[in-house]
Amino acid sequence: MSLPKKKIRVVHILRPGIGGAAKHLELLVKYWSASDISLSVITSPLENSKFPETLRPFVEQVWEVPIEREIRLFADGIAFWRIWKILIRERFDGVHTHASKAGLLGRVAAFFAGVPRRIYTPHGFYFSYNIAFWKKCFFFVLEFFLSPLTSAFVCLTDAEAQQARWLTSRKKIVKIPNALDVEAFQRSAEKAGEPLPLTLQESKHWLLMVARLTPPKDPLTPIHALPTILLLFPEIKLVFVGDGELREEAERLVQKLHLELNVFFLGTRTDVPVLLKRSTISVLSSFWEGLPYILLESLALAIPLIASDIPGHKQVIQDRKNGRLFETGNPESFAQVVQDLLSHPESMSRLGESGLKTVETHFALDAWLKAFQNLYSQKGKNKPLK
């Protein structure tokens, strides 16, 4: 009589409960169906105290360990110790860390706890962000020294995989782009949304940017471009969904350019699918991204998409085929692309249809889940990156 096969136990470690990495993990655990692999989560409640509870019904166990965004030696030491204690006690077969801070603490703790498989998804290497040169060097060196502790780098895009090659061998790199449940997202866009300002309710044409208002997302370029756009399309509104450290600066810029009647800051919202469906064009002006979900979500609703010309966006968008690209950080380029699209409604319709086919064909949920099942069940071996 054969003994039942032992389950493979994998724990995910994540700091923020907001943004693309959080959405990535929530989607993974919600749709996970591999009976021979169980998932658990260690996450920080600091930025979103509700996030651990959204995961709890779908995983074996959730532990809450406060992890600060910034480097704080004392707080980071406590977080490391708590993570290490959990890993020692639970004896997981694998640890999967997400983004830079959890990637650092989680991989080192897993190494000293003797976890045999240590997987890391950067969600955009921090050394590639638009930050000071000394910070780029610091985080590159940090990633370089952590690479021997890493069994596999899971990269979202070709560009991210190429950057991983600076740190490690090809055989440690696996490319698994993000995915989306297209039908479920389309259904969520049909629900009733939250209240909107009256002026916005009456407006027929929106440019919608869903992103944190932080330097890497560059919310200022669309604002600088808006006066030029208004010369041809005076009824257009620019709508921001999200909050962050640049909100006050963005609001001051709006006042300086006398755009108060045309720019709206809605803050954090729970009805993003509904807002996307109502928008005319979805825009994303980031300096750097991994592979943002808002791109896939816009395409899933056949909303025309304008994005900055960066590697993370080009993994999804082919200019003039399923979206439009503009020169990163260039308000004139942004304005020109917006005016061109608004002047040719038939082009917007064609791009929307092509975008929907892109997400249905290349970012299917079933294939994405299967890729992670294969990764977790390899027990120390990766398929070489092609």
N, C-alpha and C positions, 0 to 999 in steps of 0.2 A: 504494500500500500504506500503510494507516494505521498510525501508531505505537501501541504499547500504551498504554492509559490509565495515567497516573502515579498511584500510590497516595497517598492522603491520610495523612499521618503525624501522629498525636496522642500526646502524652506526658502522663500523669497525674502529679501531684505531691501526695504525701500524707505527713504526719508520723507519726501513730500507726499501729502495726500491729495495734491492738486497737480494739474498739468498732464503732459503726454505720458510720462512714466506711470503715473497713477492710473490713467485710463487704460494703458497697456496691461497692467497687472489685473485690474478689475475685469477686463474682458477675458483674460486668460483663465482666471479662476471661475468665472461665471459659466463658461462654456466647457470647462474641463470635464472629460468623460472617461479618461483612461483608468480603468479599475485597478490596474497593477501599479499605478503611481499616485501617491497622495501628496497634496500640496499643503503647506502651512505658510504663515506670513509673520515676519517681524517688521513692524512699521512704526513711524513716529506720529503721535497725535497732535503735534504742535501747530501745524499749518491747517489741518482739517480734522477736528476731533471726531467727526462723523465717519471718516473714511474707514477706520478699523471695523466699525459695525456693518458697513456695506459689504465687507469681505467675509465676515464671520459665517454666514449660512453656507458658504461654498467651499470652505477649507477645513482641514483637520483641526487646526488651532491658530489663533491670532494672539501675538504678544505685542504689547505697546511699550516701546522704548523711546523716550524723548531723544531726538537727534537734532542738534542745532544746524541751521543753514551755514553760518559762518564757522570758521575754525576757532574753537574755544577749548583749550587744552584740558581744563578740569572737567567740563561737561562732556567732552568727547571721550575722556578717559572713563568716566562713569558709564557712558553708553557702550563703549567697547567691552567693559567688564560684564555688563548685563547681557550683551549679545553672546559673549564667550560662555557665560554660565549656562545659557539656554542651549547652546550647541553641544556643550559637554554633556549635559543631562539627557538631551533628546537623541544624540547619536544619529544624526541625519546622514543619508547617503550622498546628498548634494546640497549645496548652497547656491542660490542664484541671486546676485546682487544687482542693483539698478542705480545708475547715475553715480557721480563722483564721490560724494560723502559716504553714502551707504556702501559704495564699492570699495572704498578704503577700509572702513571699519569692519565690514562683513568679510572681506577676503582675508584680512590679517587674523581676525578672530577665528575664522574657519580653519585656517592653516594651523594655528596653535591648538585648536580643539580636535585636530586630526580628522576633519571632514575630508573624505577622499576626492570629492569632485567640487570644484569652485568655479562657477560660471559668472560672467560679468557682461551686462548690457550697458554700455556708456550712455545711450540716448543722446549722442553728440558729445565727443570728447571736449572737456572743458578747456584744454589748451588750444582749441580751434576757435574759441569765442573771440569776440572783439574786446579783448582785455589788454591790460598793460603787458609789455614785452616780458618783464621779469616774472609776471604771473604765468604767462605762457610757458616760460622755461621751467618754472617751479613745478607746474602740474604735469608737464611732459616728463620731467625727471621722476616725479612721483609715480606716474603710470609705468614708466620703464622699469622701475625697481619692483613694482607690484606684479609685473607680467609673469615672472617665474612662479608666483603663487596662484596663477590663473590657469585653470584647465581649458577653458574655452571663452573666447570673446564672441558675443552675439552682436552682430552689426546690422543696422537697419538699412543701410544704403551702400552702394559701391564705394562712394567717397569715404565713408566711415571705415569700411573694410580695408581700404588702401592706407588710411592713417594707422590702423591697427598693425599693418605690416611693418611700420616703423618701430613697433614695440615688441613684436613676437614673430614666430614662424607661421607660415601659411597654414600649416596643419591644425593650428589652434583656433582658426578664424572660421566662423559660421555666419552666413548672411541669412537673416530671417526678417524680411520687411514687416511692418505693421499690417494689420488686416482689420476688416470691418464686417459686421453683420448688416449688410445693406438693407435687407427687408425690414429688420427690426428698427433701424435708424429712420427709414422712410415712414414707418408707422408712428414713431415718436414725434415726427414733424406734423402729424395731423391733429395732435392734441391741442387743447386750449393753452395759450401762453399766459405769462404774467402781464400785469398792466403796463402800458407804455405811455410816455408823454403824449398829450393830445396832438401836438404838432407833428410828432413822428407817426402817430396813427393815421393821420390824413395824408402823409407823404407816400407817393407811389414809387419813388426811386431811392434806394439805399445803396451805399457802399458799406459793407459790414466787415469789420475786423474783429475776430475773436482771438484774443491773445492776452497774456500778462503784459501790463504796461511797464516794461523793463527795458534796459538798454539793448539786450540781444534782439528784442522783437521790433525795435525801431518804430514806435508809433508816431514819431514826429514827421517822418517823410510824407505820409498821406495828408497830414494837416498842412504842411508847406505847399503841397501840390494842389490843394483844394481851390484857392483863389483862381488859378488858371482853369480848372475844370468848370468853375461856376460861370466863366465868361461865355461858354457855349451851352451849359446846362444849369441854369440858375436854380432849378428846383431840387437838385441832388442833395442828399443828406449823407454825412459820414458818421457812422455809428460804431462805437467801441464797446465791446463786451469783455470785461476783465478789469482787474485792478493791479496796482503795483507802484513802485517807487517813482515812476515818471508821470504819474497822473497829474500832480500839481503843476509840473512843468508844462505838460501838454495843455492843461486848462489855461495857463497863463499865455501860451502861444495862441490859443484860440481867441482869447480876449485881445491880444496884440494885433491880430489879423482881422478882428471884427467879424468872427465867424460864429458867434454865439447862436444864431438861428439855424445854422447848418451842421453843427457838430454836437453829438450827444454821447455822453459817457454813462452807460447803463450799469457799470460795475459788474459784480459776479451775478450770473443768472443760472437758473436751472432749466430754462426753456430754449437753449441754444438751437436745437433742431427746428423749432417753430420760427425763430428769428431768421435762421438761414433760409428757410423756405420763403419767407416774405421779402428777402433781400433781392436786389437786382444783380449785384456783383459781390462775390466774396473776395476779400483782399488779405494778403499776408506779406508784410514788408521786412521780415526778419533779416538780420545780418548772418545768423547761423541757426540751423535746425538739425535735428536728427531726421525723423520722418514724421511731421506733425499730423495728428489725426484730423485736424480741421480741413486739411487738403482732401483727405478721403471722404469726409463727411459732406463737404461741398459737392464733390463729384457725385456722391450717392444721391443727391437731390437734383442733379443736373443743373446746378447753379454755375454760371460762368465764373471762372477763377482767374485772378491776377496775383502773381507772386513774384518776389524778388528772385533774381537769377543767381541762386546758390545751389550747391550740390544736393542738399536735402530735398529741395523743391523739384529739382530736375530729375530726381528719381521717379517722380510721379508725372510731372508736367512736361509735355513737348510743346514748345511754343507754336501757336497758331493751329495746333492739332487737337489738343484737349484742354487748352488753357492759354494764358498769356504770361510772359515773363517780362520784367522791366529791370533796368540797371539798378543794382542794389544801392540804396541811399541817395538816389537821384530823383528829386521831386518832378523835374521836367519830364523825365522818362516815364514816371508813374502817370502824370497827367496826360501825356500823349497816348498811352495805352488805354487809359480809361475813356478818353474822348473818342478814340478810334472804335472801341467796342460799343459805346452808347450811340454812335453814329450809324452802326450797322447791326440792327437787331437780329437779322438773319444769321449773322456770324455768332452772336451770343447763343442762339438756339442750337446751332451746329456744334459749338464747343461744349455746351451742356450735355448733349446727346453722346458725344464722343467721350466726355469725361466719365459718364455713367458706365459706358462699356469698359473703360479702363479699370475702374475699381471692381467691377464684377468679374473681370477676366484675370487681373493680376494681383488682387489683394483679397482673395477669397478666404473666408474664415476656416473652412475645413482643412485646407492645405497648410495653413498657419499652425493650427493646433497639432496636426500630424508632425510637423517639423519639430515642435517642442517635445512631443512624445518620443520621437527618435533620439533627440539630443539627450534627454534625461535617462533613457534606457541604455545608452552606450557604455556606461560604466567606465569612464575614463578615456574613451576614444572618440575622436571627432572625424567626420567626413572631411577630407581636405577641401579647402576653398578652391573652386574652379576658376 
